């Protein structure tokens, strides 16, 4: 069997009302109408041919310590059109971020549940 494409990443969140402002407001994602009824809350977001699936379920990792820098944790990397504008949005929302330690034009931040994201300029 050969892998032909990356389809989606599932991310566990504890509270959709708390998660939506980050995913829809800060990241600018729009919920997809493709998500079927699943017996639990969540959202799917289309990013080109790929998706992010939010699962409103208890995380088995809740309460475990996480590295300060998201680049040293499991993370999802997303390319952004205007990294400086995104930094300004994060700062305005009071969401801390760290710069890529490799010197690349990228930052790392976390959603309200502590899930790490790498946001890459260009």
C-alpha atoms as an extended CHARMM CRD file, in Angstrom:
* protein
*
       122  EXT
         1         1  UNK       CA              0.0000000000        0.0000000000        0.0000000000  PROA      1               0.0000000000
         2         2  UNK       CA              1.3110000000        3.4350000000       -0.8580000000  PROA      2               0.0000000000
         3         3  UNK       CA              0.4650000000        6.7240000000        0.7720000000  PROA      3               0.0000000000
         4         4  UNK       CA             -0.8550000000        9.1040000000       -1.8720000000  PROA      4               0.0000000000
         5         5  UNK       CA             -1.6830000000       12.2230000000        0.1740000000  PROA      5               0.0000000000
         6         6  UNK       CA             -2.0890000000       13.6410000000        3.6390000000  PROA      6               0.0000000000
         7         7  UNK       CA             -5.8100000000       13.8850000000        4.4280000000  PROA      7               0.0000000000
         8         8  UNK       CA             -6.3680000000       15.2860000000        7.9350000000  PROA      8               0.0000000000
         9         9  UNK       CA             -5.0920000000       15.7440000000       11.4510000000  PROA      9               0.0000000000
        10        10  UNK       CA             -7.4210000000       15.2050000000       14.4090000000  PROA      10              0.0000000000
        11        11  UNK       CA             -6.9890000000       17.4650000000       17.4070000000  PROA      11              0.0000000000
        12        12  UNK       CA             -8.6850000000       16.8980000000       20.7500000000  PROA      12              0.0000000000
        13        13  UNK       CA            -10.2550000000       19.8990000000       22.4510000000  PROA      13              0.0000000000
        14        14  UNK       CA            -12.1580000000       19.9990000000       25.7260000000  PROA      14              0.0000000000
        15        15  UNK       CA            -14.6310000000       22.7700000000       24.8590000000  PROA      15              0.0000000000
        16        16  UNK       CA            -15.7120000000       23.8140000000       21.3630000000  PROA      16              0.0000000000
        17        17  UNK       CA            -16.9310000000       27.2380000000       22.5250000000  PROA      17              0.0000000000
        18        18  UNK       CA            -13.4600000000       27.9420000000       23.8770000000  PROA      18              0.0000000000
        19        19  UNK       CA            -11.6770000000       26.4000000000       20.8580000000  PROA      19              0.0000000000
        20        20  UNK       CA            -13.6190000000       28.0990000000       18.0460000000  PROA      20              0.0000000000
        21        21  UNK       CA            -12.2230000000       31.6320000000       18.6180000000  PROA      21              0.0000000000
        22        22  UNK       CA             -8.6950000000       30.2620000000       18.1480000000  PROA      22              0.0000000000
        23        23  UNK       CA             -9.3720000000       28.0960000000       15.0960000000  PROA      23              0.0000000000
        24        24  UNK       CA            -11.8840000000       30.3630000000       13.3860000000  PROA      24              0.0000000000
        25        25  UNK       CA            -10.7880000000       33.7780000000       14.6780000000  PROA      25              0.0000000000
        26        26  UNK       CA             -7.0000000000       33.5610000000       14.9990000000  PROA      26              0.0000000000
        27        27  UNK       CA             -6.2740000000       30.9140000000       12.3360000000  PROA      27              0.0000000000
        28        28  UNK       CA             -9.1350000000       32.1040000000       10.1120000000  PROA      28              0.0000000000
        29        29  UNK       CA            -10.5070000000       28.6300000000        9.3700000000  PROA      29              0.0000000000
        30        30  UNK       CA            -14.1000000000       28.0950000000        8.2410000000  PROA      30              0.0000000000
        31        31  UNK       CA            -16.0870000000       25.0680000000        9.4660000000  PROA      31              0.0000000000
        32        32  UNK       CA            -16.8350000000       22.5170000000        6.7630000000  PROA      32              0.0000000000
        33        33  UNK       CA            -20.3380000000       21.1910000000        6.1730000000  PROA      33              0.0000000000
        34        34  UNK       CA            -18.8540000000       17.7400000000        5.4020000000  PROA      34              0.0000000000
        35        35  UNK       CA            -18.7440000000       16.5550000000        9.0420000000  PROA      35              0.0000000000
        36        36  UNK       CA            -21.3610000000       13.8690000000        9.6720000000  PROA      36              0.0000000000
        37        37  UNK       CA            -23.2210000000       13.4250000000       12.9730000000  PROA      37              0.0000000000
        38        38  UNK       CA            -20.7630000000       11.5940000000       15.1940000000  PROA      38              0.0000000000
        39        39  UNK       CA            -22.2890000000       11.4640000000       18.6680000000  PROA      39              0.0000000000
        40        40  UNK       CA            -19.9180000000       14.1110000000       20.0360000000  PROA      40              0.0000000000
        41        41  UNK       CA            -19.2630000000       17.7670000000       19.2770000000  PROA      41              0.0000000000
        42        42  UNK       CA            -16.5240000000       18.8630000000       16.9270000000  PROA      42              0.0000000000
        43        43  UNK       CA            -15.7360000000       20.6140000000       13.6710000000  PROA      43              0.0000000000
        44        44  UNK       CA            -13.9440000000       19.9140000000       10.4230000000  PROA      44              0.0000000000
        45        45  UNK       CA            -11.9610000000       22.6310000000        8.6850000000  PROA      45              0.0000000000
        46        46  UNK       CA            -10.8840000000       22.3540000000        5.0370000000  PROA      46              0.0000000000
        47        47  UNK       CA             -7.4050000000       23.5970000000        4.1900000000  PROA      47              0.0000000000
        48        48  UNK       CA             -7.0510000000       22.9760000000        0.4740000000  PROA      48              0.0000000000
        49        49  UNK       CA             -7.4290000000       19.2150000000       -0.0100000000  PROA      49              0.0000000000
        50        50  UNK       CA             -6.5350000000       18.5570000000        3.6280000000  PROA      50              0.0000000000
        51        51  UNK       CA             -8.5080000000       19.0250000000        6.8340000000  PROA      51              0.0000000000
        52        52  UNK       CA             -8.2000000000       19.6290000000       10.5500000000  PROA      52              0.0000000000
        53        53  UNK       CA            -10.7440000000       17.7050000000       12.5980000000  PROA      53              0.0000000000
        54        54  UNK       CA            -11.5250000000       19.0300000000       16.0730000000  PROA      54              0.0000000000
        55        55  UNK       CA            -12.7780000000       16.3160000000       18.4120000000  PROA      55              0.0000000000
        56        56  UNK       CA            -14.5370000000       17.5990000000       21.5360000000  PROA      56              0.0000000000
        57        57  UNK       CA            -13.4340000000       14.6680000000       23.6850000000  PROA      57              0.0000000000
        58        58  UNK       CA            -11.4120000000       14.2450000000       26.8490000000  PROA      58              0.0000000000
        59        59  UNK       CA             -7.7190000000       14.0070000000       26.0650000000  PROA      59              0.0000000000
        60        60  UNK       CA             -5.7390000000       11.2140000000       27.7260000000  PROA      60              0.0000000000
        61        61  UNK       CA             -2.8650000000       13.7220000000       27.8950000000  PROA      61              0.0000000000
        62        62  UNK       CA             -4.7730000000       16.3510000000       29.8870000000  PROA      62              0.0000000000
        63        63  UNK       CA             -2.6320000000       17.6990000000       32.7290000000  PROA      63              0.0000000000
        64        64  UNK       CA              0.6480000000       16.2310000000       31.4850000000  PROA      64              0.0000000000
        65        65  UNK       CA              3.5440000000       18.6940000000       31.3290000000  PROA      65              0.0000000000
        66        66  UNK       CA              4.3510000000       20.1480000000       27.9180000000  PROA      66              0.0000000000
        67        67  UNK       CA              7.5470000000       21.7810000000       26.6780000000  PROA      67              0.0000000000
        68        68  UNK       CA              7.4870000000       25.5750000000       26.6700000000  PROA      68              0.0000000000
        69        69  UNK       CA              8.5050000000       25.6470000000       22.9970000000  PROA      69              0.0000000000
        70        70  UNK       CA              5.9290000000       23.9480000000       20.7500000000  PROA      70              0.0000000000
        71        71  UNK       CA              8.6670000000       22.8720000000       18.3400000000  PROA      71              0.0000000000
        72        72  UNK       CA              9.7400000000       20.3240000000       20.9300000000  PROA      72              0.0000000000
        73        73  UNK       CA              6.2380000000       18.8750000000       21.1950000000  PROA      73              0.0000000000
        74        74  UNK       CA              3.9140000000       17.1310000000       18.7730000000  PROA      74              0.0000000000
        75        75  UNK       CA              2.5330000000       19.8430000000       16.5530000000  PROA      75              0.0000000000
        76        76  UNK       CA              0.6760000000       20.6130000000       13.3510000000  PROA      76              0.0000000000
        77        77  UNK       CA              2.4900000000       22.9260000000       10.9250000000  PROA      77              0.0000000000
        78        78  UNK       CA              0.4700000000       25.3390000000        8.8010000000  PROA      78              0.0000000000
        79        79  UNK       CA              1.6890000000       27.7760000000        6.1590000000  PROA      79              0.0000000000
        80        80  UNK       CA              0.3210000000       31.3120000000        6.5370000000  PROA      80              0.0000000000
        81        81  UNK       CA              0.1930000000       34.1520000000        4.0440000000  PROA      81              0.0000000000
        82        82  UNK       CA              1.1830000000       36.9620000000        6.4270000000  PROA      82              0.0000000000
        83        83  UNK       CA              3.1800000000       35.8950000000        9.4720000000  PROA      83              0.0000000000
        84        84  UNK       CA              3.4860000000       39.4390000000       10.8350000000  PROA      84              0.0000000000
        85        85  UNK       CA             -0.2990000000       39.9210000000       10.7510000000  PROA      85              0.0000000000
        86        86  UNK       CA             -0.7550000000       36.5930000000       12.5270000000  PROA      86              0.0000000000
        87        87  UNK       CA              1.7500000000       37.6230000000       15.2150000000  PROA      87              0.0000000000
        88        88  UNK       CA             -0.2460000000       40.8180000000       15.7380000000  PROA      88              0.0000000000
        89        89  UNK       CA             -3.4820000000       38.8080000000       16.0580000000  PROA      89              0.0000000000
        90        90  UNK       CA             -1.8720000000       36.4770000000       18.6090000000  PROA      90              0.0000000000
        91        91  UNK       CA             -0.5260000000       39.4180000000       20.6000000000  PROA      91              0.0000000000
        92        92  UNK       CA             -3.9020000000       41.1840000000       20.5570000000  PROA      92              0.0000000000
        93        93  UNK       CA             -5.5970000000       37.9790000000       21.7670000000  PROA      93              0.0000000000
        94        94  UNK       CA             -2.9740000000       37.5050000000       24.5090000000  PROA      94              0.0000000000
        95        95  UNK       CA             -1.7900000000       34.1840000000       23.0640000000  PROA      95              0.0000000000
        96        96  UNK       CA              1.9210000000       33.6450000000       23.6880000000  PROA      96              0.0000000000
        97        97  UNK       CA              4.1750000000       32.3730000000       20.9180000000  PROA      97              0.0000000000
        98        98  UNK       CA              7.8230000000       31.5570000000       20.4330000000  PROA      98              0.0000000000
        99        99  UNK       CA             10.0170000000       32.0740000000       17.3870000000  PROA      99              0.0000000000
       100       100  UNK       CA             11.3980000000       29.1360000000       15.4660000000  PROA      100             0.0000000000
       101       101  UNK       CA             14.7640000000       28.2310000000       16.9350000000  PROA      101             0.0000000000
       102       102  UNK       CA             16.0740000000       27.3230000000       13.4830000000  PROA      102             0.0000000000
       103       103  UNK       CA             15.8740000000       30.9320000000       12.3160000000  PROA      103             0.0000000000
       104       104  UNK       CA             13.1730000000       30.1350000000        9.7440000000  PROA      104             0.0000000000
       105       105  UNK       CA             10.2280000000       32.5360000000        9.4170000000  PROA      105             0.0000000000
       106       106  UNK       CA              7.9930000000       30.5180000000       11.7220000000  PROA      106             0.0000000000
       107       107  UNK       CA              6.3940000000       30.7800000000       15.1410000000  PROA      107             0.0000000000
       108       108  UNK       CA              4.9410000000       28.2710000000       17.5810000000  PROA      108             0.0000000000
       109       109  UNK       CA              1.8110000000       28.7570000000       19.6730000000  PROA      109             0.0000000000
       110       110  UNK       CA             -0.7970000000       26.6530000000       21.4470000000  PROA      110             0.0000000000
       111       111  UNK       CA             -4.5710000000       26.4900000000       21.2730000000  PROA      111             0.0000000000
       112       112  UNK       CA             -6.6200000000       26.8420000000       24.4980000000  PROA      112             0.0000000000
       113       113  UNK       CA             -6.1060000000       23.1120000000       25.2160000000  PROA      113             0.0000000000
       114       114  UNK       CA             -2.3320000000       23.3040000000       24.8120000000  PROA      114             0.0000000000
       115       115  UNK       CA             -2.1500000000       21.6950000000       21.3340000000  PROA      115             0.0000000000
       116       116  UNK       CA              0.9420000000       23.0550000000       19.5710000000  PROA      116             0.0000000000
       117       117  UNK       CA              1.0050000000       24.6900000000       16.1470000000  PROA      117             0.0000000000
       118       118  UNK       CA              3.8620000000       25.7830000000       13.9470000000  PROA      118             0.0000000000
       119       119  UNK       CA              2.8550000000       28.6880000000       11.7360000000  PROA      119             0.0000000000
       120       120  UNK       CA              5.2210000000       29.1550000000        8.7980000000  PROA      120             0.0000000000
       121       121  UNK       CA              5.4510000000       32.3760000000        6.8340000000  PROA      121             0.0000000000
       122       122  UNK       CA              5.6310000000       32.4560000000        3.0870000000  PROA      122             0.0000000000
